[in-house]
Amino acid sequence: MDSWDLYVALNKGQTITVVDGRSADAFAEEHIPGALNLPHKEICFNSTEMLDKSRLYVCYCDGIGCNASTKTALKLLTLGFEVRELIGGLDWWKRDGYATEGKKAQLGTTINCGC
């Protein structure tokens, strides 16, 4: 799933949970608004028992040079969740002009998808 698809789905109110698979420190610095921080290293049956398996989970990390989104998605898939990866992660989310939250939060810009 790319950032435009995620943005549209979230604004349509689809049952999606955005999951940041990075560390708590990285999450605190900056993350996608409304995202759940679930570091991939901590994912197990016990750490996910409060999650609703009827939802779609879109996993992300820093971007192309990071594989935490893949590890997060694989672990959640193995535990029976429906998952997608966010192409380009937080990096492409910001490049496409979407707002972020956290200590280094950025305001969004005018969204103009060229797709």
TAVENBEL-V446578 format. One record per helix or strand of 3 or more residues. SS is the DSSP state (hx for helix, st for strand). FROM is the first residue (numbers start at 1). TO is the last residue. If there is no record, write none. Layout:
# TAVENBEL-V446578
{{SS/FROM/TO} {SS/FROM/TO}}
This chain:
# TAVENBEL-V446578
{{hx/3/11} {st/16/20} {hx/24/29} {hx/40/42} {hx/45/48} {st/56/60} {hx/68/78} {st/82/85} {hx/89/95}}
